Amino acid sequence: MRRTVLAVTALVVALLPSHAAAQPAAELVVDYRVEVTGAGFDGSVVAQPLDDGSVMSLAKHGWGPGGSTTVRLIDQSGSVQWVTTIPEVPGGGFYGSEYGGSIALPDGRAVFVGYSDSRFLTDVQPDDHDFDAVILAVSPDGSYEHVAQFGGTGQDFLRIIERCADGSFYVGGSAWDHSVAPSETPAIGMADNFVARFDAGFRRMWVRQFGSRNNDAIMSLGCRADGGVDVNAWAAGSVNGRGNDDYYNFFTLRMSATGETVRTIVTDLDGGEWSPQGGVTAPDGSYYVVGESNSVYPSLPCTERALGGSFITKYSADGVQEWRTVIACANMSKRVLLGRDGNLLVAGTAFGKRIAGQPRFGGSDFLLHSFAPDGTRLWTRQFGTGEDDVVSSFALDTAGNLVIGGYTKANATADSPSDEWDALTIRLDTGGATPAAEPAPPSTTVPCTAATSTMLTDSATPRPIWIYGEDIGEAQMAALWEYAHSHTPHDFGRLIAADQDWLGACRYAGIGLGTGSGYSWHDRNVVLWVWTDAVDMTVARRTITDLIDSLVPPTTTTTTTTTTITLPPPAEPGPEPLVTQASAPSVAAVTMSASPAVVAPPTLSGAAVRPGVQATAPQGARSPVAARSPAVAKPPRKSAAPRKPTPKRKPSARTNSQRAARGLGVQRD
């Protein structure tokens, strides 16, 4: 399979090597991109790599009972070998099924865990408004089986799965206002965590519920050599008598192979600064948590503002916080995994921001970070389609390639209406060195300059490129504002064409240039109306970003927060009751220091993108959500999962019509 490195078009990522900037730059190229389009929502993709290098990609379509789930097998070349459709059960609830975690089995099956308000198995009795935990196994030939469905009288959400060396499984999730298994384990608070153990044949061995009196969330599971499990989680209050009811508590809980609680250690007390989203447990028992930071960092610039950000924290196997790294304004970090080289990879979404000097492509972009084992950020890449893109799953295949599942509004075909989500599976190749591009023949053309540029024929309808101060920062907007007022539209187009050559052959588009002062620098804006159909708008936006960077180079800073917790010593190993008991409050002393990150600039190169594969899905709608922790000392009733089967809030950009109403004047040349 031959790949060629090309110029940047839409979805291209280039990364630094894992250890040192002095090493030759390693490129990460798009191997393939498979899109599932159609009317209605298509997304919530869980892409699970298999041992042979293929990928099983699962996607949700619409709403049940009119919706469905599809699973497709994508081979190493990016071709879809088969598609299996799993319809929702007639008479089920409004929401249907959604999956969030997966593993691969040695026999070639992929196992997906999630929740559903459909009744797949006859021995469960959900009503139309309840979610049950669901485990789905899909075979290499496309056949499937719901191997488990369980839950209590309320809503149960299954989110993660971990396979142990003996073939057994641990799954984890949350139960709302009830017990997930009333005959086995009691309910504790509003939204409890639960863990269940299954044998290799998917027979449930036991289930245990634990947490605080408020809302809780589970981050990761780690199988132990003795058959037990370490559970790393978060709770809005004390857990098993450990921690503090006035804080959100990060904690690690150890269970034996038979379900007894061996120990509970509160690792971190949070007064509302952190909103954890995911985690991973390392082979040595240490673990990492990623999520969103809800704090304000006035000393840390991110396009001149630093409201919130993302974080990654490492805890030892014994619950000691070793480090926490915060990237100001980096938006949501959602998934984390361990690379084969020992470095960490973090995936998330950038909502309307340019992160760490990266270009912005759409309203929301895919976002990748790499961190060294000591918490040093190695590189950051932001990429997307020019429309909204959201990551939902993140995995490594056996060759070390990254497989991302997500959804996008960059509608690829006419059967996918605008402003609706399409499912997306991307494989990014990291295996080995990228073949060198064939040398280009000697150029005999005159270099592109402003004097030699020619303007293309006008189109009937112009397309706008809007740049707002709140998107690029105060200093950047001030420089762009001055630049726009000191150049005519004609010169503006010619200068960009000479510098970047949007269309090739030294051509440029006719440009209408408008500016709006707004009410503050946040609202101040510049708009370019592009008067030709031939422009690749993704490349055009990228060109404007490069122009802004040349006027005011962006700056970023990484801060590391060290947290010291004074807690009672952990109890000696032995059974702990699964009840919440009163205990003396623990005290967390938090010290934050800001220090510039030493991050070498990644090289950027393009890659050939293999044609995507389209399929049509039933109608429906759904949007992603980013839950935030309130910055208060007393934890309120904080949600860790949807209480009702209703669509989630979507990260949407303002419409062009809203922005156009604020533009004051448009020139045309």
C-alpha positions, -999 to +999 in steps of 0.1 A: +000+000+000+017+032-012+010+066+004+021+100-009+027+131+012+007+160-003-001+196+006-025+202+034-062+202+023-087+193+050-077+166+075-039+162+080-019+157+112+018+160+117+034+151+150+067+153+168+087+122+178+078+108+212+109+116+232+130+145+220+127+173+195+163+165+184+152+133+168+140+133+132+104+144+130+080+115+126+049+121+105+014+109+113-007+106+081-044+098+075-046+062+063-083+063+057-115+081+066-148+062+065-179+083+068-215+072+074-240+098+061-277+102+058-306+122+071-307+125+109-281+119+135-253+094+128-225+093+154-214+082+189-189+060+171-169+034+190-141+021+168-124-011+181-092-023+164-088-061+160-057-082+161-054-085+123-053-048+118-090-044+108-114-022+128-150-029+139-167+005+140-201+009+157-224+039+153-257+051+166-284+062+141-314+083+151-337+073+179-354+041+190-376+024+179-371+042+146-333+043+150-307+016+149-271+006+155-247-004+127-214-022+129-191-023+100-158-041+095-131-019+079-101-037+066-065-024+066-069-005+033-100+014+046-125-007+026-158-017+043-162-055+042-197-058+056-223-038+075-246-052+101-276-033+112-291-039+147-326-024+149-341-010+180-368-032+196-404-020+187-421-008+217-389+003+234-381+038+247-374+070+230-336+071+231-326+037+218-290+023+224-257+040+228-223+024+234-192+040+249-165+013+256-151-018+238-125-045+238-113-071+213-113-108+221-087-134+209-114-152+188-119-121+166-150-108+183-154-072+194-174-065+226-192-032+231-207-019+263-234+007+267-270+013+277-304+011+260-341+016+267-349-013+244-355-048+256-332-072+238-333-102+263-365-117+275-353-120+311-353-082+317-383-060+320-374-024+314-402+001+309-402+028+281-383+053+302-355+032+318-320+025+306-304-009+312-267-018+310-261-037+277-232-058+264-230-066+227-206-091+211-200-089+173-183-118+154-159-115+125-186-126+101-210-098+111-233-118+133-240-104+167-254-113+202-266-093+232-246-113+257-259-094+287-286-069+297-292-060+333-304-032+356-327-021+383-360-002+383-343+031+372-316+042+348-283+023+345-254+034+322-226+011+313-194+029+302-162+009+304-150-027+301-117-044+310-107-080+302-084-098+326-057-124+319-079-153+330-106-143+304-130-128+329-143-093+325-150-063+346-175-036+335-183-003+352-209+023+350-235+043+371-269+037+385-294+066+391-316+067+423-318+030+427-299-003+429-285-018+397-292-052+413-315-050+443-309-086+454-271-081+455-262-046+463-279-015+479-283+020+465-263+047+483-269+081+467-283+099+437-259+085+410-238+056+423-209+038+406-211+001+401-188-027+390-198-061+378-176-092+371-184-116+343-167-149+335-152-158+301-187-170+290-203-137+299-221-151+329-224-124+356-206-135+388-215-104+410-222-067+409-213-041+436-226-005+440-206+022+458-201+059+460-213+090+478-247+104+488-246+126+457-235+121+421-205+099+411-186+088+380-162+060+371-129+066+353-111+034+348-107-003+358-075-023+363-074-061+366-051-074+393-031-106+393-051-121+421-083-117+401-094-085+419-099-051+404-088-015+411-115+010+404-106+046+399-135+070+402-149+103+414-177+112+438-194+144+450-187+135+487-171+109+509-169+073+499-170+043+524-163+068+552-132+082+535-128+117+521-149+148+527-186+156+520-177+193+513-156+183+482-156+163+451-134+133+459-111+115+435-106+080+449-093+045+442-112+015+455-098-021+455-122-051+453-113-088+457-121-114+430-153-122+450-165-086+453-154-076+488-140-041+492-104-043+503-095-007+506-107+028+497-082+057+493-092+093+486-065+106+463-076+142+457-101+167+471-116+190+445-135+222+454-151+224+419-120+230+397-120+197+378-145+179+356-131+145+349-141+127+317-120+096+314-090+076+326-067+046+321-049+023+345-013+014+338+001-022+342+019-011+374-014-001+390-008+037+386-036+055+368-043+087+349-074+109+347-082+135+321-110+161+318-118+197+318-105+224+342-132+248+354-108+274+368-096+308+355-059+312+349-054+350+344-016+346+341-017+320+313-023+333+278-045+315+253-053+339+225-051+366+253-076+348+276-074+317+298-108+307+310-108+270+319-087+244+301-079+207+302-060+186+327-042+153+330-033+139+365-013+108+375-019+089+407+003+061+420-011+026+427-014+037+464-034+068+456-007+094+458-010+123+433+023+124+414+016+153+391-011+173+373-006+192+341-031+219+330-033+234+295-051+267+297-080+271+272-075+236+258-112+228+262-123+192+267-099+162+271-121+132+269-100+100+264-065+089+275-045+058+266-009+046+270+013+044+239+036+015+233+066+039+240+053+047+275+040+081+266+004+092+270-020+101+243-050+123+250-079+129+227-106+155+230-124+184+213-115+221+209-147+241+209-142+273+188-106+279+200-071+277+186-051+255+211-013+258+217-008+278+185-025+252+163-048+263+134-085+263+139-106+245+113-142+246+123-166+254+152-152+224+170-121+204+161-104+172+170-076+177+195-047+154+203-020+158+229+010+137+239+026+137+273+058+122+287+055+099+318+066+129+340+037+151+327+056+172+302+035+180+271+054+168+240+031+180+213-004+191+205-023+188+172-057+203+163-074+192+131-107+189+115-129+195+085-139+232+086-172+222+103-179+208+137-160+176+146-163+158+179-143+128+192-162+099+208-136+070+209-099+066+207-078+034+204-044+020+193-042-009+169-015-036+171+008-017+148+005+014+170-018+034+146-044+057+162-080+049+154-105+077+162-143+074+162-163+106+161-189+126+142-188+156+120-210+182+103-188+183+072-215+166+051-199+145+024-229+137+002-261+153-009-282+127+012-268+142+044-286+175+052-266+204+064-262+210+102-266+173+110-240+149+123-224+121+103-204+092+118-167+092+111-139+066+116-103+077+110-071+057+111-039+077+116-008+058+106+022+060+130+039+028+120+075+033+107+089+061+087+068+078+061+080+071+025+097+101+010+077+119-017+089+116-052+110+146-062+091+172-082+104+181-117+123+213-119+099+243-121+100+265-152+072+288-141+076+323-127+072+323-089+039+335-077+039+372-066+014+399-062+023+412-096+018+379-114-014+368-096-047+368-115-082+369-102-108+342-110-142+347-125-168+357-099-194+333-087-231+343-083-231+339-045-202+349-022-191+327+007-180+344+039-150+337+062-157+353+096-130+361+121-140+373+156-120+387+183-132+362+208-120+334+185-084+347+179-077+370+209-074+407+215-039+413+202-045+392+171-078+410+163-061+444+168-034+435+143-058+420+118-081+450+122-052+474+113-042+451+084-077+450+070-081+488+072-047+495+056-054+473+025-080+474-001-100+442-008-081+439-041-047+441-025-058+418+004-067+390-021-036+395-041-013+395-011-028+363+003-026+347-031+010+356-035+019+343-001-002+311+001-015+305-035-050+292-025-059+279-059-026+271-075-012+286-107-009+320-090-047+327-090-068+343-063-104+349-055-122+382-056-127+393-021-152+416-004-137+429+028-159+439+058-153+450+093-175+453+124-164+471+155-189+454+179-192+463+215-158+451+226-128+434+212-146+401+217-172+412+192-150+431+167-148+411+135-134+410+100-152+392+072-140+382+038-166+374+012-150+350-013-164+355-048-156+323-065-167+286-064-132+272-069-117+280-035-112+252-010-127+269+021-107+248+045-075+259+028-088+295+027-095+295+065-061+280+071-045+308+050-062+335+071-050+317+103-014+318+089-018+354+081-029+362+117+000+342+131+024+362+110+010+394+124+011+383+161+027+349+168+005+330+193+018+321+227+008+292+250+018+281+285+014+249+304+010+249+341+016+221+365-005+218+397+008+198+427-017+187+452-009+174+487-035+155+506-034+149+544-057+119+550-059+091+576-036+062+566-053+035+546-066+005+565-047-028+563-060-051+536-093-066+547-130-064+539-145-029+541-183-024+544-200-008+515-215+020+535-208+057+540-197+065+576-189+098+592-152+107+595-131+137+603-128+160+573-096+157+553-077+188+542-062+194+508-034+219+504-032+230+468-002+248+453-003+260+417+028+272+398+030+284+363+060+275+341+064+277+304+062+244+286+092+234+265+074+222+234+092+219+201+071+230+171+057+200+152+064+198+115+033+199+093+029+179+061+000+165+041-011+130+034-031+113+008-066+105+022-082+074+009-118+079-004-144+074+023-172+049+023-207+062+026-238+045+039-273+058+046-287+057+081-322+063+095-334+097+107-328+110+142-308+136+161-284+138+189-256+161+201-226+158+224-223+173+258-194+185+280-204+184+317-187+210+340-181+209+377-193+240+395-166+260+412-181+258+447-170+242+479-202+223+487-210+198+459-245+203+445-265+176+428-241+172+399-249+151+369-226+125+356-250+110+330-283+121+314-312+118+338-337+116+309-334+102+274-333+136+258-309+150+232-276+164+247-264+199+242-243+203+210-212+225+207-224+248+179-209+279+164-230+310+158-247+310+124-235+332+096-267+351+096-262+361+133-227+372+126-237+391+094-261+412+114-232+426+133-210+435+104-210+472+097-197+476+062-186+455+033-163+467+004-160+449-028-131+450-053 
